[in-house]
Amino acid sequence: MDKIKQDISIGDNLRNLRKRMGLSQEKVAGLLELRGLSVSREMLSQMELGRYNIRVSVLLALKDIYNATFEEIFENLS
């Protein structure tokens, strides 16, 4: 069975935005938990690697945590 490939990954952008804020994956996972979103550090790592689909609720929370725009999150995707 062939593995289904994602058409677009925003993982690199999310990693860069997290690092820009000086946050560890562990810290971001904790901040998401405070918002009622259960996302482990490992899940966050997989999102940044483009191996895990990101729920819209998590994406909106990350946008807020990273103080980012949608343009920054979806930058350089083609």
Order of alpha helices (4+ residues) and beta strands (2+ residues): alpha-alpha-alpha-alpha-alpha
